[in-house]
Amino acid sequence: MRVSTTDLQNAFGKYLSLVQQEDVIIVKNGKSVAKLVKYSEPDYSLVHEEGCGYRVNRMISLEEYTALIESSDQRYELIDGEVYLLASPSFTHQVVMTAPLDVRLFGYAT
């Protein structure tokens, strides 16, 4: 069921009763903005187990690493068979790190 925000505000109790049978889509200016759904109590007697983390322990060879760095614009580092992506420093990071040097060289370096 679709209902405008004005109708929902004017008859909120009515739509709280109707939501027991079907979901209510709330419309504002012709666009769907929210969904009112029936509340159900969680069943705490069910056991919820977390999934295990997926980890591959495959080591990469020097030839595979060389092919990777030649085919990519990203910077990588190979340490003990594992490849690490070296993120470039952001502009803000560069400004903060070089600010003391800029102060010392102000007026002397051109």
Phi and psi in radians as a Rosetta constraint file:
Dihedral C 1 N 2 CA 2 C 2 CIRCULARHARMONIC -1.948 0.35
Dihedral N 2 CA 2 C 2 N 3 CIRCULARHARMONIC 2.376 0.35
Dihedral C 2 N 3 CA 3 C 3 CIRCULARHARMONIC -2.489 0.35
Dihedral N 3 CA 3 C 3 N 4 CIRCULARHARMONIC 2.505 0.35
Dihedral C 3 N 4 CA 4 C 4 CIRCULARHARMONIC -1.336 0.35
Dihedral N 4 CA 4 C 4 N 5 CIRCULARHARMONIC 2.790 0.35
Dihedral C 4 N 5 CA 5 C 5 CIRCULARHARMONIC -1.104 0.35
Dihedral N 5 CA 5 C 5 N 6 CIRCULARHARMONIC -0.617 0.35
Dihedral C 5 N 6 CA 6 C 6 CIRCULARHARMONIC -1.136 0.35
Dihedral N 6 CA 6 C 6 N 7 CIRCULARHARMONIC -0.814 0.35
Dihedral C 6 N 7 CA 7 C 7 CIRCULARHARMONIC -1.091 0.35
Dihedral N 7 CA 7 C 7 N 8 CIRCULARHARMONIC -0.674 0.35
Dihedral C 7 N 8 CA 8 C 8 CIRCULARHARMONIC -1.120 0.35
Dihedral N 8 CA 8 C 8 N 9 CIRCULARHARMONIC -0.739 0.35
Dihedral C 8 N 9 CA 9 C 9 CIRCULARHARMONIC -1.152 0.35
Dihedral N 9 CA 9 C 9 N 10 CIRCULARHARMONIC -0.667 0.35
Dihedral C 9 N 10 CA 10 C 10 CIRCULARHARMONIC -1.315 0.35
Dihedral N 10 CA 10 C 10 N 11 CIRCULARHARMONIC -0.460 0.35
Dihedral C 10 N 11 CA 11 C 11 CIRCULARHARMONIC -2.386 0.35
Dihedral N 11 CA 11 C 11 N 12 CIRCULARHARMONIC 0.936 0.35
Dihedral C 11 N 12 CA 12 C 12 CIRCULARHARMONIC -1.076 0.35
Dihedral N 12 CA 12 C 12 N 13 CIRCULARHARMONIC -0.742 0.35
Dihedral C 12 N 13 CA 13 C 13 CIRCULARHARMONIC -1.048 0.35
Dihedral N 13 CA 13 C 13 N 14 CIRCULARHARMONIC -0.677 0.35
Dihedral C 13 N 14 CA 14 C 14 CIRCULARHARMONIC -1.067 0.35
Dihedral N 14 CA 14 C 14 N 15 CIRCULARHARMONIC -0.775 0.35
Dihedral C 14 N 15 CA 15 C 15 CIRCULARHARMONIC -1.301 0.35
Dihedral N 15 CA 15 C 15 N 16 CIRCULARHARMONIC -0.457 0.35
Dihedral C 15 N 16 CA 16 C 16 CIRCULARHARMONIC -1.140 0.35
Dihedral N 16 CA 16 C 16 N 17 CIRCULARHARMONIC -0.617 0.35
Dihedral C 16 N 17 CA 17 C 17 CIRCULARHARMONIC -1.258 0.35
Dihedral N 17 CA 17 C 17 N 18 CIRCULARHARMONIC -0.724 0.35
Dihedral C 17 N 18 CA 18 C 18 CIRCULARHARMONIC -1.186 0.35
Dihedral N 18 CA 18 C 18 N 19 CIRCULARHARMONIC -0.478 0.35
Dihedral C 18 N 19 CA 19 C 19 CIRCULARHARMONIC -1.186 0.35
Dihedral N 19 CA 19 C 19 N 20 CIRCULARHARMONIC -0.267 0.35
Dihedral C 19 N 20 CA 20 C 20 CIRCULARHARMONIC -1.198 0.35
Dihedral N 20 CA 20 C 20 N 21 CIRCULARHARMONIC -0.476 0.35
Dihedral C 20 N 21 CA 21 C 21 CIRCULARHARMONIC -1.654 0.35
Dihedral N 21 CA 21 C 21 N 22 CIRCULARHARMONIC -0.647 0.35
Dihedral C 21 N 22 CA 22 C 22 CIRCULARHARMONIC -2.660 0.35
Dihedral N 22 CA 22 C 22 N 23 CIRCULARHARMONIC 2.764 0.35
Dihedral C 22 N 23 CA 23 C 23 CIRCULARHARMONIC -1.218 0.35
Dihedral N 23 CA 23 C 23 N 24 CIRCULARHARMONIC 2.586 0.35
Dihedral C 23 N 24 CA 24 C 24 CIRCULARHARMONIC -2.005 0.35
Dihedral N 24 CA 24 C 24 N 25 CIRCULARHARMONIC 2.107 0.35
Dihedral C 24 N 25 CA 25 C 25 CIRCULARHARMONIC -1.611 0.35
Dihedral N 25 CA 25 C 25 N 26 CIRCULARHARMONIC 2.206 0.35
Dihedral C 25 N 26 CA 26 C 26 CIRCULARHARMONIC -1.693 0.35
Dihedral N 26 CA 26 C 26 N 27 CIRCULARHARMONIC 2.231 0.35
Dihedral C 26 N 27 CA 27 C 27 CIRCULARHARMONIC -1.998 0.35
Dihedral N 27 CA 27 C 27 N 28 CIRCULARHARMONIC 2.349 0.35
Dihedral C 27 N 28 CA 28 C 28 CIRCULARHARMONIC -2.288 0.35
Dihedral N 28 CA 28 C 28 N 29 CIRCULARHARMONIC 2.176 0.35
Dihedral C 28 N 29 CA 29 C 29 CIRCULARHARMONIC 0.952 0.35
Dihedral N 29 CA 29 C 29 N 30 CIRCULARHARMONIC 0.671 0.35
Dihedral C 29 N 30 CA 30 C 30 CIRCULARHARMONIC 1.413 0.35
Dihedral N 30 CA 30 C 30 N 31 CIRCULARHARMONIC 0.003 0.35
Dihedral C 30 N 31 CA 31 C 31 CIRCULARHARMONIC -2.043 0.35
Dihedral N 31 CA 31 C 31 N 32 CIRCULARHARMONIC 2.438 0.35
Dihedral C 31 N 32 CA 32 C 32 CIRCULARHARMONIC -1.227 0.35
Dihedral N 32 CA 32 C 32 N 33 CIRCULARHARMONIC 2.220 0.35
Dihedral C 32 N 33 CA 33 C 33 CIRCULARHARMONIC -2.097 0.35
Dihedral N 33 CA 33 C 33 N 34 CIRCULARHARMONIC -0.363 0.35
Dihedral C 33 N 34 CA 34 C 34 CIRCULARHARMONIC -2.749 0.35
Dihedral N 34 CA 34 C 34 N 35 CIRCULARHARMONIC 2.884 0.35
Dihedral C 34 N 35 CA 35 C 35 CIRCULARHARMONIC -2.325 0.35
Dihedral N 35 CA 35 C 35 N 36 CIRCULARHARMONIC 2.189 0.35
Dihedral C 35 N 36 CA 36 C 36 CIRCULARHARMONIC -1.727 0.35
Dihedral N 36 CA 36 C 36 N 37 CIRCULARHARMONIC 2.075 0.35
Dihedral C 36 N 37 CA 37 C 37 CIRCULARHARMONIC -2.128 0.35
Dihedral N 37 CA 37 C 37 N 38 CIRCULARHARMONIC 2.761 0.35
Dihedral C 37 N 38 CA 38 C 38 CIRCULARHARMONIC -1.166 0.35
Dihedral N 38 CA 38 C 38 N 39 CIRCULARHARMONIC 2.366 0.35
Dihedral C 38 N 39 CA 39 C 39 CIRCULARHARMONIC -1.473 0.35
Dihedral N 39 CA 39 C 39 N 40 CIRCULARHARMONIC 2.384 0.35
Dihedral C 39 N 40 CA 40 C 40 CIRCULARHARMONIC -2.235 0.35
Dihedral N 40 CA 40 C 40 N 41 CIRCULARHARMONIC 2.405 0.35
Dihedral C 40 N 41 CA 41 C 41 CIRCULARHARMONIC -1.169 0.35
Dihedral N 41 CA 41 C 41 N 42 CIRCULARHARMONIC 2.372 0.35
Dihedral C 41 N 42 CA 42 C 42 CIRCULARHARMONIC -1.191 0.35
Dihedral N 42 CA 42 C 42 N 43 CIRCULARHARMONIC 2.521 0.35
Dihedral C 42 N 43 CA 43 C 43 CIRCULARHARMONIC -1.637 0.35
Dihedral N 43 CA 43 C 43 N 44 CIRCULARHARMONIC 1.727 0.35
Dihedral C 43 N 44 CA 44 C 44 CIRCULARHARMONIC -1.312 0.35
Dihedral N 44 CA 44 C 44 N 45 CIRCULARHARMONIC -0.140 0.35
Dihedral C 44 N 45 CA 45 C 45 CIRCULARHARMONIC -1.374 0.35
Dihedral N 45 CA 45 C 45 N 46 CIRCULARHARMONIC -0.271 0.35
Dihedral C 45 N 46 CA 46 C 46 CIRCULARHARMONIC -1.339 0.35
Dihedral N 46 CA 46 C 46 N 47 CIRCULARHARMONIC 2.503 0.35
Dihedral C 46 N 47 CA 47 C 47 CIRCULARHARMONIC -1.612 0.35
Dihedral N 47 CA 47 C 47 N 48 CIRCULARHARMONIC 2.178 0.35
Dihedral C 47 N 48 CA 48 C 48 CIRCULARHARMONIC -1.947 0.35
Dihedral N 48 CA 48 C 48 N 49 CIRCULARHARMONIC 2.015 0.35
Dihedral C 48 N 49 CA 49 C 49 CIRCULARHARMONIC -1.839 0.35
Dihedral N 49 CA 49 C 49 N 50 CIRCULARHARMONIC 2.503 0.35
Dihedral C 49 N 50 CA 50 C 50 CIRCULARHARMONIC -1.375 0.35
Dihedral N 50 CA 50 C 50 N 51 CIRCULARHARMONIC 2.569 0.35
Dihedral C 50 N 51 CA 51 C 51 CIRCULARHARMONIC -1.323 0.35
Dihedral N 51 CA 51 C 51 N 52 CIRCULARHARMONIC 2.608 0.35
Dihedral C 51 N 52 CA 52 C 52 CIRCULARHARMONIC -1.305 0.35
Dihedral N 52 CA 52 C 52 N 53 CIRCULARHARMONIC 2.596 0.35
Dihedral C 52 N 53 CA 53 C 53 CIRCULARHARMONIC -1.178 0.35
Dihedral N 53 CA 53 C 53 N 54 CIRCULARHARMONIC 2.426 0.35
Dihedral C 53 N 54 CA 54 C 54 CIRCULARHARMONIC -1.642 0.35
Dihedral N 54 CA 54 C 54 N 55 CIRCULARHARMONIC 2.091 0.35
Dihedral C 54 N 55 CA 55 C 55 CIRCULARHARMONIC -2.376 0.35
Dihedral N 55 CA 55 C 55 N 56 CIRCULARHARMONIC 2.280 0.35
Dihedral C 55 N 56 CA 56 C 56 CIRCULARHARMONIC -1.794 0.35
Dihedral N 56 CA 56 C 56 N 57 CIRCULARHARMONIC 2.241 0.35
Dihedral C 56 N 57 CA 57 C 57 CIRCULARHARMONIC -1.740 0.35
Dihedral N 57 CA 57 C 57 N 58 CIRCULARHARMONIC 0.573 0.35
Dihedral C 57 N 58 CA 58 C 58 CIRCULARHARMONIC -1.418 0.35
Dihedral N 58 CA 58 C 58 N 59 CIRCULARHARMONIC 2.299 0.35
Dihedral C 58 N 59 CA 59 C 59 CIRCULARHARMONIC -1.582 0.35
Dihedral N 59 CA 59 C 59 N 60 CIRCULARHARMONIC 2.527 0.35
Dihedral C 59 N 60 CA 60 C 60 CIRCULARHARMONIC -1.731 0.35
Dihedral N 60 CA 60 C 60 N 61 CIRCULARHARMONIC 2.490 0.35
Dihedral C 60 N 61 CA 61 C 61 CIRCULARHARMONIC -1.492 0.35
Dihedral N 61 CA 61 C 61 N 62 CIRCULARHARMONIC 2.893 0.35
Dihedral C 61 N 62 CA 62 C 62 CIRCULARHARMONIC -1.111 0.35
Dihedral N 62 CA 62 C 62 N 63 CIRCULARHARMONIC -0.645 0.35
Dihedral C 62 N 63 CA 63 C 63 CIRCULARHARMONIC -1.137 0.35
Dihedral N 63 CA 63 C 63 N 64 CIRCULARHARMONIC -0.735 0.35
Dihedral C 63 N 64 CA 64 C 64 CIRCULARHARMONIC -1.137 0.35
Dihedral N 64 CA 64 C 64 N 65 CIRCULARHARMONIC -0.689 0.35
Dihedral C 64 N 65 CA 65 C 65 CIRCULARHARMONIC -1.122 0.35
Dihedral N 65 CA 65 C 65 N 66 CIRCULARHARMONIC -0.767 0.35
Dihedral C 65 N 66 CA 66 C 66 CIRCULARHARMONIC -1.077 0.35
Dihedral N 66 CA 66 C 66 N 67 CIRCULARHARMONIC -0.743 0.35
Dihedral C 66 N 67 CA 67 C 67 CIRCULARHARMONIC -1.117 0.35
Dihedral N 67 CA 67 C 67 N 68 CIRCULARHARMONIC -0.651 0.35
Dihedral C 67 N 68 CA 68 C 68 CIRCULARHARMONIC -1.124 0.35
Dihedral N 68 CA 68 C 68 N 69 CIRCULARHARMONIC -0.849 0.35
Dihedral C 68 N 69 CA 69 C 69 CIRCULARHARMONIC -1.248 0.35
Dihedral N 69 CA 69 C 69 N 70 CIRCULARHARMONIC -0.471 0.35
Dihedral C 69 N 70 CA 70 C 70 CIRCULARHARMONIC -1.327 0.35
Dihedral N 70 CA 70 C 70 N 71 CIRCULARHARMONIC -0.460 0.35
Dihedral C 70 N 71 CA 71 C 71 CIRCULARHARMONIC -1.700 0.35
Dihedral N 71 CA 71 C 71 N 72 CIRCULARHARMONIC 0.071 0.35
Dihedral C 71 N 72 CA 72 C 72 CIRCULARHARMONIC -2.282 0.35
Dihedral N 72 CA 72 C 72 N 73 CIRCULARHARMONIC 2.659 0.35
Dihedral C 72 N 73 CA 73 C 73 CIRCULARHARMONIC -1.551 0.35
Dihedral N 73 CA 73 C 73 N 74 CIRCULARHARMONIC -0.198 0.35
Dihedral C 73 N 74 CA 74 C 74 CIRCULARHARMONIC -1.310 0.35
Dihedral N 74 CA 74 C 74 N 75 CIRCULARHARMONIC 2.805 0.35
Dihedral C 74 N 75 CA 75 C 75 CIRCULARHARMONIC -1.782 0.35
Dihedral N 75 CA 75 C 75 N 76 CIRCULARHARMONIC 2.290 0.35
Dihedral C 75 N 76 CA 76 C 76 CIRCULARHARMONIC -2.220 0.35
Dihedral N 76 CA 76 C 76 N 77 CIRCULARHARMONIC 2.804 0.35
Dihedral C 76 N 77 CA 77 C 77 CIRCULARHARMONIC -2.357 0.35
Dihedral N 77 CA 77 C 77 N 78 CIRCULARHARMONIC 2.413 0.35
Dihedral C 77 N 78 CA 78 C 78 CIRCULARHARMONIC -1.864 0.35
Dihedral N 78 CA 78 C 78 N 79 CIRCULARHARMONIC 2.048 0.35
Dihedral C 78 N 79 CA 79 C 79 CIRCULARHARMONIC -2.259 0.35
Dihedral N 79 CA 79 C 79 N 80 CIRCULARHARMONIC 2.042 0.35
Dihedral C 79 N 80 CA 80 C 80 CIRCULARHARMONIC 0.885 0.35
Dihedral N 80 CA 80 C 80 N 81 CIRCULARHARMONIC 0.745 0.35
Dihedral C 80 N 81 CA 81 C 81 CIRCULARHARMONIC 1.439 0.35
Dihedral N 81 CA 81 C 81 N 82 CIRCULARHARMONIC -0.034 0.35
Dihedral C 81 N 82 CA 82 C 82 CIRCULARHARMONIC -1.895 0.35
Dihedral N 82 CA 82 C 82 N 83 CIRCULARHARMONIC 2.427 0.35
Dihedral C 82 N 83 CA 83 C 83 CIRCULARHARMONIC -1.695 0.35
Dihedral N 83 CA 83 C 83 N 84 CIRCULARHARMONIC 2.318 0.35
Dihedral C 83 N 84 CA 84 C 84 CIRCULARHARMONIC -2.116 0.35
Dihedral N 84 CA 84 C 84 N 85 CIRCULARHARMONIC 2.341 0.35
Dihedral C 84 N 85 CA 85 C 85 CIRCULARHARMONIC -1.435 0.35
Dihedral N 85 CA 85 C 85 N 86 CIRCULARHARMONIC 2.203 0.35
Dihedral C 85 N 86 CA 86 C 86 CIRCULARHARMONIC -1.675 0.35
Dihedral N 86 CA 86 C 86 N 87 CIRCULARHARMONIC 1.849 0.35
Dihedral C 86 N 87 CA 87 C 87 CIRCULARHARMONIC -1.258 0.35
Dihedral N 87 CA 87 C 87 N 88 CIRCULARHARMONIC 2.457 0.35
Dihedral C 87 N 88 CA 88 C 88 CIRCULARHARMONIC -1.294 0.35
Dihedral N 88 CA 88 C 88 N 89 CIRCULARHARMONIC 2.511 0.35
Dihedral C 88 N 89 CA 89 C 89 CIRCULARHARMONIC -1.189 0.35
Dihedral N 89 CA 89 C 89 N 90 CIRCULARHARMONIC 2.513 0.35
Dihedral C 89 N 90 CA 90 C 90 CIRCULARHARMONIC -1.300 0.35
Dihedral N 90 CA 90 C 90 N 91 CIRCULARHARMONIC 2.881 0.35
Dihedral C 90 N 91 CA 91 C 91 CIRCULARHARMONIC -1.069 0.35
Dihedral N 91 CA 91 C 91 N 92 CIRCULARHARMONIC -0.720 0.35
Dihedral C 91 N 92 CA 92 C 92 CIRCULARHARMONIC -1.065 0.35
Dihedral N 92 CA 92 C 92 N 93 CIRCULARHARMONIC -0.739 0.35
Dihedral C 92 N 93 CA 93 C 93 CIRCULARHARMONIC -1.075 0.35
Dihedral N 93 CA 93 C 93 N 94 CIRCULARHARMONIC -0.764 0.35
Dihedral C 93 N 94 CA 94 C 94 CIRCULARHARMONIC -1.114 0.35
Dihedral N 94 CA 94 C 94 N 95 CIRCULARHARMONIC -0.707 0.35
Dihedral C 94 N 95 CA 95 C 95 CIRCULARHARMONIC -1.121 0.35
Dihedral N 95 CA 95 C 95 N 96 CIRCULARHARMONIC -0.788 0.35
Dihedral C 95 N 96 CA 96 C 96 CIRCULARHARMONIC -1.116 0.35
Dihedral N 96 CA 96 C 96 N 97 CIRCULARHARMONIC -0.724 0.35
Dihedral C 96 N 97 CA 97 C 97 CIRCULARHARMONIC -1.284 0.35
Dihedral N 97 CA 97 C 97 N 98 CIRCULARHARMONIC -0.509 0.35
Dihedral C 97 N 98 CA 98 C 98 CIRCULARHARMONIC -1.709 0.35
Dihedral N 98 CA 98 C 98 N 99 CIRCULARHARMONIC -0.061 0.35
Dihedral C 98 N 99 CA 99 C 99 CIRCULARHARMONIC -1.003 0.35
Dihedral N 99 CA 99 C 99 N 100 CIRCULARHARMONIC -0.793 0.35
Dihedral C 99 N 100 CA 100 C 100 CIRCULARHARMONIC -1.065 0.35
Dihedral N 100 CA 100 C 100 N 101 CIRCULARHARMONIC -0.635 0.35
Dihedral C 100 N 101 CA 101 C 101 CIRCULARHARMONIC -1.188 0.35
Dihedral N 101 CA 101 C 101 N 102 CIRCULARHARMONIC -0.683 0.35
Dihedral C 101 N 102 CA 102 C 102 CIRCULARHARMONIC -1.088 0.35
Dihedral N 102 CA 102 C 102 N 103 CIRCULARHARMONIC -0.681 0.35
Dihedral C 102 N 103 CA 103 C 103 CIRCULARHARMONIC -1.149 0.35
Dihedral N 103 CA 103 C 103 N 104 CIRCULARHARMONIC -0.736 0.35
Dihedral C 103 N 104 CA 104 C 104 CIRCULARHARMONIC -1.200 0.35
Dihedral N 104 CA 104 C 104 N 105 CIRCULARHARMONIC -0.586 0.35
Dihedral C 104 N 105 CA 105 C 105 CIRCULARHARMONIC -1.635 0.35
Dihedral N 105 CA 105 C 105 N 106 CIRCULARHARMONIC -0.013 0.35
Dihedral C 105 N 106 CA 106 C 106 CIRCULARHARMONIC -1.008 0.35
Dihedral N 106 CA 106 C 106 N 107 CIRCULARHARMONIC 2.141 0.35
Dihedral C 106 N 107 CA 107 C 107 CIRCULARHARMONIC 1.550 0.35
Dihedral N 107 CA 107 C 107 N 108 CIRCULARHARMONIC -0.231 0.35
Dihedral C 107 N 108 CA 108 C 108 CIRCULARHARMONIC -1.829 0.35
Dihedral N 108 CA 108 C 108 N 109 CIRCULARHARMONIC -0.544 0.35
Dihedral C 108 N 109 CA 109 C 109 CIRCULARHARMONIC -1.799 0.35
Dihedral N 109 CA 109 C 109 N 110 CIRCULARHARMONIC 2.333 0.35
